[in-house]
Amino acid sequence: MESKVKKPIKKTGVKKNLKVKLTPTTPSKGKKIKSVMAFNVDNLKGQLNGTVPCIRKKKGVKKNVKKKVMGKKRKQVSEHLEKPLSKKQRRLRNIYPERCDPNEENIDIELMFGEDIGALLVQDSREEGRKKFQWIISPHTEENFFSNYWEKKPLHIKRSDSLYYDNIFTTKDFDKILHENLDITSYTDGKRETHNPIGQAHAPVVWDYFSNGCSVRMLNPQTFHRPVWQLLSSLQEYFNSFCGANIYLTPPDNQGFAPHWDDIEAFILQLEGKKHWRVYQPKSKELELPVLSSHNLCQDELGKLILDVTLEEGDLLYFPRGFVHQANTVGNTHSLHMTISTYQKNTWGHLLEKLLPQALTTAMAEDKEYRQGLPRDYLNSMGIVNMDKDSPSRNDFKAKVSELFTRLGKYLSIDAAVDEQGCSLMHDALPPCLTQEDKSCSVYGNGERWGHKKQKVIDRVELRPDTPIRLIRGNCLRVVAESDTVNVYHCLENTREYHQEEPQFVELVPENAPAIEALVHAYPKYLTVESLPLNDDAEKMAVASGLWERGLIVTATPLNIVDNK
């Protein structure tokens, strides 16, 4: 598929070798579809250079490490708080943000702009994401795009600027990545076959396929290419939805994929060469904004052709999910384009899938009528064979169901369902692409290290009560009440490979949740450790130190080294 961005399946403990799949596509009129080779950019040997360091957390195992902070021993944050939530607190678990409002009279929090205190980090990651998106759709404004195009119709932007995407990805980058350990998938000759030879996808072999008419699809280029990672992680802050990418390299005079629609919002960035695109209107209302991608379509299954354009270097094409599309290279030039995808499974319907079961569980626990038995003879009046019957028992049954469904509304915990959706995003999300400034003001680059010359640990640093802190990114975590604790789910320990890690979280008790929420509400401003809305100074230091150790916060400037004697 030309614009489909697949999420790779996690294979724990198995090293991925060369994989070849041969899959058919359906020829379009007057055009033979040549074979397509796609490879999944996964699993280089060893740790990826430049990735965010990960604190590996084994599933089901709680960390219980004692640290020393400000001269006093303390337990890690997850050990600090053990008071359970009452039943009422669990039902009202989303009231914490109101209690954490810095404007409350009983909480004295001084919020500081980064510029005012000489902070190295002053940008708002969400605003940076907005700027990246504005750059992608320029010269259109956000307001115009979302009012007239988003989920409505395609948009073609012709820029006449071949260098517009110059720093994102090139065929030179493509060739460099080919020399790493890759997965390959190939489609050829209208027949699907699968081959799994053991070994590496050697660059000469891939280029030989390309020379013989294969289109090459690189899955997840962000895994190995920092500029793509940086762009996607920034857009993710803006969309609050997982952003993925595929790179497509197509030989001259070639069409690699049959017409199809996708289940994602697609942004096509033409990086090199030219490509001819045709986009078709969904054939019916039922096919608009689908939740699943289509199979390969025949030409006679297509709707009305609404866009017929040739993308050149620097151009953009956007189309919503559900719009059928196909593309081919033009003349004797190759094409290199990147598809950015977002908003997969991020609809009202997906939210309701989480919301309604929660509401029903609560209703059955608290309302006796939901636990009462069904009428003894309901099977005699209900069901498909009784659809045309009009009987009092049938009407009563339908009225009762309608009444219970209406009453279900008062048991809806919308915030809890949104939190569940947010936790899913934290598991899906790419980790932040950290700058040198990020690292120098966080645990990723500031703090203890091994001094080879002195043969001991050096550069010890400590948070102080007056240290200004803020979250490392605006949308890097989600605060959720679960069982007897408050869990802070985050994406900092994710890798650039989809779902390679289990969901990561820091465990708190409810009394310390206001500290996290104050940081959430303060961002992008800073607040000092001592101004965290907790009653005990030791708790303030413990919580701040725990967040520092997990990489969730940054300081305004690098922490001073305490002792290097």
C-alpha positions as CSV (number, residue, x, y, z in Angstrom):
1,M,0.0,0.0,0.0
2,E,1.3,3.4,-0.9
3,S,0.3,5.4,2.2
4,K,-0.3,2.7,4.7
5,V,1.9,3.0,7.8
6,K,1.9,-0.4,9.6
7,K,2.8,-0.8,13.2
8,P,5.3,-3.6,13.5
9,I,4.4,-6.6,15.7
10,K,6.6,-7.0,18.8
11,K,8.5,-10.3,18.9
12,T,10.0,-10.5,22.3
13,G,13.3,-12.3,22.6
14,V,13.6,-13.2,18.9
15,K,16.2,-11.6,16.7
16,K,14.7,-10.6,13.4
17,N,16.4,-11.8,10.3
18,L,15.9,-11.1,6.7
19,K,12.3,-11.6,5.8
20,V,10.9,-11.7,2.2
21,K,7.2,-11.6,1.3
22,L,5.9,-11.8,-2.2
23,T,2.4,-10.2,-2.4
24,P,0.2,-9.5,-5.5
25,T,-1.2,-6.2,-6.5
26,T,-4.0,-5.6,-9.0
27,P,-2.9,-4.0,-12.3
28,S,-4.5,-0.8,-13.3
29,K,-5.7,-0.1,-16.9
30,G,-2.8,0.0,-19.3
31,K,-0.2,-0.3,-16.6
32,K,1.5,-3.4,-15.4
33,I,2.2,-3.3,-11.7
34,K,5.7,-4.4,-11.1
35,S,7.0,-6.1,-8.0
36,V,7.3,-4.2,-4.8
37,M,9.9,-4.8,-2.1
38,A,9.3,-3.4,1.4
39,F,11.6,-3.8,4.3
40,N,11.0,-3.1,8.0
41,V,13.7,-1.0,9.5
42,D,14.1,-2.8,12.8
43,N,16.8,-4.2,15.1
44,L,20.3,-3.0,14.5
45,K,22.8,-5.1,16.5
46,G,23.3,-3.6,19.9
47,Q,22.0,-0.3,21.3
48,L,21.0,2.4,18.8
49,N,23.3,5.3,18.8
50,G,21.5,8.5,19.9
51,T,18.4,6.8,21.3
52,V,17.0,8.0,24.6
53,P,18.6,5.9,27.4
54,C,16.0,3.5,28.8
55,I,15.6,2.4,32.4
56,R,14.4,-1.1,31.9
57,K,11.5,-2.1,34.0
58,K,10.6,-5.7,34.2
59,K,6.9,-6.4,34.1
60,G,5.4,-7.2,37.5
61,V,8.6,-6.2,39.4
62,K,8.6,-3.0,41.5
63,K,11.8,-1.2,42.0
64,N,12.8,-0.9,45.6
65,V,16.0,1.1,45.5
66,K,17.2,3.3,48.4
67,K,18.9,6.6,47.4
68,K,20.5,9.4,49.3
69,V,19.2,12.9,48.6
70,M,20.2,16.1,50.5
71,G,22.1,14.0,53.0
72,K,19.1,11.9,54.0
73,K,18.2,8.4,53.0
74,R,14.9,8.0,51.3
75,K,12.9,5.4,49.4
76,Q,12.1,5.7,45.8
77,V,8.8,7.4,44.9
78,S,6.9,4.2,44.3
79,E,7.7,3.0,47.8
80,H,6.9,6.3,49.5
81,L,3.1,6.4,49.3
82,E,0.9,3.5,50.4
83,K,-2.4,5.0,51.7
84,P,-5.2,3.4,49.7
85,L,-8.0,5.3,47.9
86,S,-11.5,5.0,49.4
87,K,-14.4,3.9,47.2
88,K,-15.5,7.4,46.9
89,Q,-12.0,8.6,45.9
90,R,-11.8,5.9,43.2
91,R,-15.1,7.1,41.7
92,L,-13.9,10.7,41.8
93,R,-10.4,9.9,40.8
94,N,-10.3,12.7,38.2
95,I,-10.8,15.6,40.6
96,Y,-7.1,16.0,41.3
97,P,-6.5,18.7,38.6
98,E,-9.0,21.0,40.4
99,R,-7.3,20.4,43.7
100,C,-4.0,21.3,42.1
101,D,-5.0,24.6,40.6
102,P,-2.1,26.9,41.4
103,N,-4.6,29.7,41.8
104,E,-6.1,28.1,44.9
105,E,-5.7,30.2,48.0
106,N,-4.2,27.4,50.1
107,I,-1.4,26.6,47.6
108,D,1.4,29.1,47.1
109,I,3.1,28.3,43.8
110,E,5.3,30.8,42.0
111,L,5.4,30.0,38.3
112,M,8.5,31.2,36.5
113,F,9.0,31.9,32.8
114,G,12.1,30.2,31.5
115,E,13.3,33.5,29.9
116,D,13.1,35.3,33.3
117,I,15.3,32.9,35.1
118,G,17.9,32.3,32.4
119,A,16.7,28.7,31.6
120,L,18.3,26.8,28.8
121,L,15.0,25.3,27.9
122,V,12.2,27.8,27.3
123,Q,10.3,26.3,24.4
124,D,6.9,24.7,24.7
125,S,7.0,21.3,23.0
126,R,3.4,21.6,22.0
127,E,4.0,24.9,20.3
128,E,7.1,23.5,18.6
129,G,4.9,20.7,17.2
130,R,2.4,23.3,16.0
131,K,5.1,25.1,14.2
132,K,6.3,21.9,12.5
133,F,2.8,21.1,11.3
134,Q,2.3,24.7,10.1
135,W,5.6,24.2,8.1
136,I,4.2,21.0,6.5
137,I,0.9,22.6,5.4
138,S,2.3,26.1,4.5
139,P,1.1,28.4,3.0
140,H,-2.3,27.2,4.4
141,T,-3.1,28.1,8.0
142,E,-4.1,25.6,10.6
143,E,-7.6,27.1,10.8
144,N,-8.1,26.8,7.1
145,F,-6.8,23.3,7.0
146,F,-8.9,21.9,9.8
147,S,-12.0,23.8,8.7
148,N,-11.9,22.8,5.0
149,Y,-9.7,19.7,4.6
150,W,-9.2,17.6,7.7
151,E,-11.3,14.4,7.4
152,K,-13.2,16.1,4.5
153,K,-11.2,16.2,1.3
154,P,-7.7,15.9,-0.1
155,L,-5.3,18.9,-0.3
156,H,-2.5,19.3,-2.9
157,I,0.2,22.0,-2.2
158,K,2.6,22.8,-5.0
159,R,5.6,24.8,-3.8
160,S,8.1,24.9,-6.6
161,D,10.8,24.6,-4.0
162,S,12.8,21.4,-4.5
163,L,14.8,22.0,-1.3
164,Y,11.8,22.4,1.0
165,Y,12.3,18.9,2.6
166,D,16.0,18.8,2.0
167,N,17.1,18.0,5.6
168,I,14.5,15.2,6.2
169,F,15.6,12.2,4.2
170,T,17.4,11.4,0.9
171,T,18.4,8.4,-1.1
172,K,21.9,8.8,0.4
173,D,20.4,8.3,3.8
174,F,18.4,5.4,2.3
175,D,21.6,3.7,1.1
176,K,23.4,4.2,4.4
177,I,20.6,2.5,6.3
178,L,20.7,-0.4,3.8
179,H,24.0,-1.4,5.3
180,E,22.4,-2.2,8.6
181,N,20.5,-5.3,9.8
182,L,17.0,-4.9,8.1
183,D,13.8,-6.8,7.4
184,I,12.6,-7.1,3.8
185,T,9.2,-7.6,2.4
186,S,8.6,-8.0,-1.3
187,Y,5.5,-8.1,-3.6
188,T,5.8,-9.4,-7.1
189,D,4.0,-10.8,-10.2
190,G,0.5,-10.6,-8.8
191,K,1.1,-13.6,-6.5
192,R,1.6,-13.6,-2.7
193,E,4.5,-15.7,-1.4
194,T,6.5,-15.6,1.8
195,H,10.2,-16.3,2.1
196,N,12.2,-16.1,5.3
197,P,15.9,-16.6,4.5
198,I,18.3,-16.1,7.4
199,G,20.7,-13.3,7.1
200,Q,21.1,-9.6,6.5
201,A,19.4,-7.4,3.8
202,H,22.6,-6.5,2.0
203,A,22.6,-3.2,0.1
204,P,23.7,-4.8,-3.3
205,V,20.8,-7.2,-3.1
206,V,18.2,-4.5,-2.4
207,W,19.6,-2.2,-5.2
208,D,19.4,-5.2,-7.5
209,Y,15.7,-5.6,-6.8
210,F,15.3,-1.9,-7.4
211,S,17.1,-2.0,-10.7
212,N,14.8,-4.8,-11.8
213,G,11.6,-2.8,-11.1
214,C,10.9,-3.3,-7.5
215,S,9.6,-0.5,-5.4
216,V,11.2,-0.4,-1.9
217,R,9.2,0.5,1.2
218,M,11.1,1.4,4.4
219,L,9.0,0.9,7.5
220,N,9.7,3.0,10.6
221,P,12.6,5.1,9.3
222,Q,12.5,7.0,12.6
223,T,14.2,3.9,14.1
224,F,17.5,4.8,12.5
225,H,17.2,8.3,11.1
226,R,17.2,11.2,13.7
227,P,15.6,13.9,11.5
228,V,12.6,11.8,10.9
229,W,12.4,10.8,14.6
230,Q,12.6,14.5,15.5
231,L,9.8,15.5,13.1
232,L,7.5,12.7,14.2
233,S,8.0,13.1,18.0
234,S,7.3,16.8,17.6
235,L,4.1,16.3,15.5
236,Q,3.0,13.7,18.2
237,E,3.1,16.5,20.8
238,Y,0.8,18.5,18.5
239,F,-1.7,15.8,17.5
240,N,-1.8,13.9,20.8
241,S,-1.8,10.8,18.6
242,F,0.9,8.4,17.5
243,C,2.6,9.6,14.4
244,G,4.4,7.1,12.2
245,A,6.1,7.2,8.8
246,N,7.1,5.0,5.8
247,I,9.6,5.9,3.1
248,Y,8.8,4.8,-0.5
249,L,11.5,4.5,-3.2
250,T,10.0,3.8,-6.6
251,P,11.9,3.1,-9.9
252,P,11.1,5.0,-13.1
253,D,7.9,4.1,-14.9
254,N,6.6,2.0,-12.1
255,Q,3.4,1.5,-10.0
256,G,4.0,-0.7,-7.0
257,F,0.6,-0.9,-5.3
258,A,-3.0,-1.5,-6.2
259,P,-5.6,1.1,-5.5
260,H,-6.7,1.0,-1.8
261,W,-7.8,3.2,1.1
262,D,-6.1,3.5,4.5
263,D,-7.3,3.9,8.1
264,I,-5.0,6.8,8.8
265,E,-4.7,10.5,8.0
266,A,-2.0,10.6,5.4
267,F,0.5,13.4,4.6
268,I,2.7,12.7,1.5
269,L,6.0,14.6,1.4
270,Q,7.6,14.4,-2.0
271,L,11.4,14.2,-1.2
272,E,12.9,13.4,-4.6
273,G,11.8,13.0,-8.2
274,K,8.1,13.0,-9.3
275,K,5.1,10.8,-8.7
276,H,1.6,10.8,-10.4
277,W,-1.2,10.5,-7.9
278,R,-4.9,9.8,-8.4
279,V,-7.3,10.1,-5.5
280,Y,-11.0,8.9,-5.6
281,Q,-14.1,9.9,-3.6
282,P,-15.4,7.2,-1.2
283,K,-18.3,5.4,-3.0
284,S,-20.7,5.8,-0.1
285,K,-21.2,7.4,3.2
286,E,-20.5,4.1,4.9
287,L,-17.0,4.1,3.5
288,E,-16.1,7.5,4.8
289,L,-13.6,7.7,7.6
290,P,-13.2,3.8,7.9
291,V,-11.7,2.2,10.9
292,L,-10.0,-0.5,8.8
293,S,-7.9,-0.3,5.7
294,S,-9.2,-1.9,2.4
295,H,-8.0,-4.8,0.4
296,N,-6.4,-4.3,-3.0
297,L,-9.1,-2.8,-5.2
298,C,-9.9,-3.3,-8.9
299,Q,-10.3,-0.4,-11.2
300,D,-14.0,-1.0,-11.5
301,E,-14.4,-0.7,-7.7
302,L,-13.2,2.9,-7.6
303,G,-15.3,5.9,-6.9
304,K,-15.3,9.3,-8.6
305,L,-11.8,10.6,-9.5
306,I,-11.5,13.9,-7.6
307,L,-7.7,14.7,-7.8
308,D,-5.2,13.9,-10.5
309,V,-1.8,15.5,-9.8
310,T,1.9,15.0,-10.2
311,L,3.9,15.7,-7.0
312,E,7.4,17.2,-7.5
313,E,10.1,17.7,-4.9
314,G,8.9,19.9,-2.1
315,D,5.2,19.3,-2.8
316,L,2.6,17.9,-0.3
317,L,-0.5,15.8,-0.7
318,Y,-2.9,15.2,2.1
319,F,-5.9,12.9,2.0
320,P,-8.2,11.6,4.8
321,R,-8.7,8.0,5.7
322,G,-11.1,6.3,3.3
323,F,-10.0,8.1,0.1
324,V,-8.9,5.5,-2.4
325,H,-5.6,6.4,-4.0
326,Q,-3.0,5.0,-6.4
327,A,0.3,6.4,-7.7
328,N,3.0,5.8,-10.3
329,T,6.3,7.3,-11.3
330,V,6.6,9.5,-14.3
331,G,9.0,9.0,-17.2
332,N,12.6,8.2,-16.5
333,T,12.9,9.6,-13.0
334,H,12.6,7.8,-9.7
335,S,10.5,8.9,-6.8
336,L,11.3,9.1,-3.1
337,H,8.5,10.2,-0.8
338,M,7.6,9.9,2.9
339,T,4.1,9.2,4.2
340,I,3.4,10.6,7.7
341,S,0.4,8.9,9.3
342,T,-1.6,9.8,12.4
343,Y,-5.1,9.4,14.0
344,Q,-5.2,5.6,13.7
345,K,-7.9,4.3,16.1
346,N,-8.3,7.8,17.6
347,T,-12.1,8.4,17.0
348,W,-15.1,9.1,19.2
349,G,-16.1,5.5,18.6
350,H,-12.8,4.2,20.0
351,L,-13.3,6.4,23.1
352,L,-16.8,5.1,23.6
353,E,-15.5,1.5,23.4
354,K,-13.6,2.3,26.6
355,L,-16.3,4.5,28.1
356,L,-19.4,2.4,27.9
357,P,-18.0,-0.8,29.5
358,Q,-16.7,1.3,32.4
359,A,-20.2,2.9,32.8
360,L,-21.9,-0.5,32.7
361,T,-19.6,-2.0,35.3
362,T,-20.3,0.9,37.6
363,A,-24.1,0.8,37.0
364,M,-24.3,-2.9,37.7
365,A,-22.4,-2.4,41.0
366,E,-24.5,0.5,42.2
367,D,-28.0,0.1,40.7
368,K,-30.1,-2.9,41.5
369,E,-32.2,-2.6,38.3
370,Y,-29.2,-3.5,36.2
371,R,-28.8,-6.7,38.2
372,Q,-32.5,-7.8,38.0
373,G,-33.2,-10.8,35.9
374,L,-34.6,-10.7,32.3
375,P,-38.3,-11.5,31.8
376,R,-38.9,-15.2,31.8
377,D,-40.5,-15.3,28.4
378,Y,-38.3,-12.6,26.6
379,L,-37.0,-15.1,24.1
380,N,-40.5,-15.7,22.8
381,S,-41.0,-12.0,21.8
382,M,-37.4,-10.9,21.0
383,G,-34.9,-11.9,18.4
384,I,-34.7,-11.7,14.6
385,V,-37.6,-14.1,14.0
386,N,-39.8,-11.8,16.0
387,M,-38.7,-8.5,14.5
388,D,-42.1,-8.0,12.7
389,K,-44.2,-8.9,15.7
390,D,-45.9,-6.1,17.6
391,S,-46.8,-7.4,21.0
392,P,-47.0,-5.7,24.5
393,S,-44.2,-7.9,25.8
394,R,-41.9,-6.9,22.9
395,N,-42.7,-3.2,23.3
396,D,-42.2,-3.4,27.1
397,F,-38.8,-5.1,26.6
398,K,-37.6,-2.5,24.2
399,A,-38.8,0.3,26.4
400,K,-36.9,-1.1,29.4
401,V,-33.7,-1.5,27.4
402,S,-34.0,2.1,26.2
403,E,-34.6,3.3,29.8
404,L,-31.6,1.5,31.2
405,F,-29.4,2.8,28.4
406,T,-30.5,6.4,29.0
407,R,-29.9,6.0,32.8
408,L,-26.4,4.7,31.9
409,G,-25.4,8.3,31.2
410,K,-25.2,9.2,34.9
411,Y,-22.5,6.5,35.4
412,L,-20.3,7.7,32.6
413,S,-16.8,8.5,33.8
414,I,-15.6,10.4,30.8
415,D,-12.3,11.5,32.3
416,A,-11.4,7.9,33.2
417,A,-12.0,6.8,29.6
418,V,-9.9,9.7,28.3
419,D,-7.2,8.7,30.7
420,E,-7.3,5.2,29.3
421,Q,-7.0,6.5,25.8
422,G,-4.1,8.7,27.0
423,C,-2.3,5.7,28.6
424,S,-2.6,3.9,25.2
425,L,-0.9,6.8,23.6
426,M,1.9,6.7,26.1
427,H,2.5,3.1,25.2
428,D,2.3,3.8,21.4
429,A,4.3,7.0,21.4
430,L,7.8,7.6,20.3
431,P,10.1,8.8,23.0
432,P,11.1,12.5,22.9
433,C,14.0,13.3,20.6
434,L,16.2,15.1,23.1
435,T,18.4,18.0,22.3
436,Q,21.8,18.7,23.9
437,E,20.1,21.3,26.1
438,D,17.5,18.7,27.2
439,K,20.3,16.2,28.2
440,S,22.4,18.8,30.0
441,C,19.5,19.7,32.2
442,S,18.2,16.2,33.0
443,V,19.4,12.8,34.1
444,Y,20.2,12.0,30.5
445,G,23.3,14.1,30.5
446,N,23.7,15.7,33.9
447,G,24.8,13.9,37.1
448,E,27.0,11.1,38.3
449,R,29.4,9.3,36.0
450,W,32.5,7.1,36.4
451,G,35.7,9.1,36.5
452,H,38.4,6.9,34.8
453,K,41.3,8.9,36.1
454,K,40.1,9.0,39.7
455,Q,38.7,5.5,39.5
456,K,35.5,6.6,41.3
457,V,32.1,8.1,40.8
458,I,32.3,11.8,40.1
459,D,30.1,14.8,39.1
460,R,27.6,14.1,41.9
461,V,24.6,16.5,41.7
462,E,21.6,17.2,44.0
463,L,18.3,18.9,43.6
464,R,17.8,21.7,46.1
465,P,14.5,23.1,47.4
466,D,15.0,26.3,45.3
467,T,15.8,24.4,42.1
468,P,13.4,25.3,39.3
469,I,12.0,22.3,37.5
470,R,9.4,21.5,34.8
471,L,8.3,18.5,32.7
472,I,10.7,17.4,30.0
473,R,7.8,17.6,27.4
474,G,4.3,18.9,27.6
475,N,2.6,15.7,26.6
476,C,5.1,13.1,27.8
477,L,2.9,11.6,30.7
478,R,-0.6,10.8,31.8
479,V,-1.7,10.8,35.5
480,V,-4.2,8.0,36.2
481,A,-5.8,6.7,39.4
482,E,-5.7,2.9,39.5
483,S,-6.7,0.7,42.4
484,D,-5.0,2.1,45.5
485,T,-2.4,4.2,43.8
486,V,-1.9,7.0,41.3
487,N,0.2,5.9,38.3
488,V,2.1,8.3,36.1
489,Y,2.3,6.6,32.6
490,H,4.9,8.1,30.4
491,C,6.8,7.5,27.1
492,L,10.3,8.4,28.1
493,E,11.4,4.7,28.3
494,N,9.9,3.7,25.0
495,T,12.2,2.9,22.2
496,R,11.8,4.0,18.6
497,E,10.4,0.6,17.8
498,Y,6.7,0.3,18.3
499,H,5.7,-1.5,21.6
500,Q,9.2,-2.9,22.2
501,E,8.7,-2.1,25.9
502,E,5.8,-2.8,28.3
503,P,3.9,0.3,29.4
504,Q,6.1,2.4,31.7
505,F,4.8,4.2,34.8
506,V,5.9,5.7,38.1
507,E,3.7,4.7,41.1
508,L,2.5,7.3,43.6
509,V,0.0,7.4,46.4
510,P,-2.9,10.0,46.1
511,E,-1.3,12.4,48.6
512,N,1.6,13.1,46.3
513,A,-0.4,13.3,43.1
514,P,-0.9,17.2,43.4
515,A,2.9,17.6,42.8
516,I,2.7,15.9,39.4
517,E,-0.5,17.8,38.5
518,A,1.1,21.1,39.5
519,L,3.9,20.4,37.1
520,V,1.4,19.4,34.3
521,H,-0.5,22.6,34.8
522,A,2.6,24.8,35.1
523,Y,4.2,23.7,31.8
524,P,6.0,25.3,30.0
525,K,6.8,27.4,33.0
526,Y,9.0,26.4,35.9
527,L,8.3,26.0,39.6
528,T,10.7,25.3,42.4
529,V,10.8,22.0,44.3
530,E,9.9,23.8,47.5
531,S,6.7,25.2,45.9
532,L,5.3,21.8,45.0
533,P,1.8,21.6,46.7
534,L,2.7,19.0,49.3
535,N,2.7,19.4,53.1
536,D,6.0,17.8,53.9
537,D,9.4,19.2,52.6
538,A,10.9,15.7,52.6
539,E,8.1,14.5,50.4
540,K,8.7,17.4,48.0
541,M,12.3,16.4,47.7
542,A,11.5,12.7,47.4
543,V,8.9,13.2,44.6
544,A,11.1,15.6,42.7
545,S,14.1,13.3,42.9
546,G,12.1,10.3,41.8
547,L,10.8,12.2,38.7
548,W,14.4,13.4,38.0
549,E,15.7,9.8,38.2
550,R,13.1,8.6,35.7
551,G,13.9,11.4,33.3
552,L,10.5,13.1,33.5
553,I,11.7,16.6,34.5
554,V,14.4,19.0,33.6
555,T,16.0,21.8,35.6
556,A,16.3,25.4,34.4
557,T,20.1,25.0,34.1
558,P,22.5,22.1,34.7
559,L,22.7,21.1,38.3
560,N,26.0,22.2,40.0
561,I,28.5,19.5,40.8
562,V,28.5,18.9,44.6
563,D,31.8,17.2,45.2
564,N,34.6,16.1,42.8
565,K,37.4,15.8,45.3
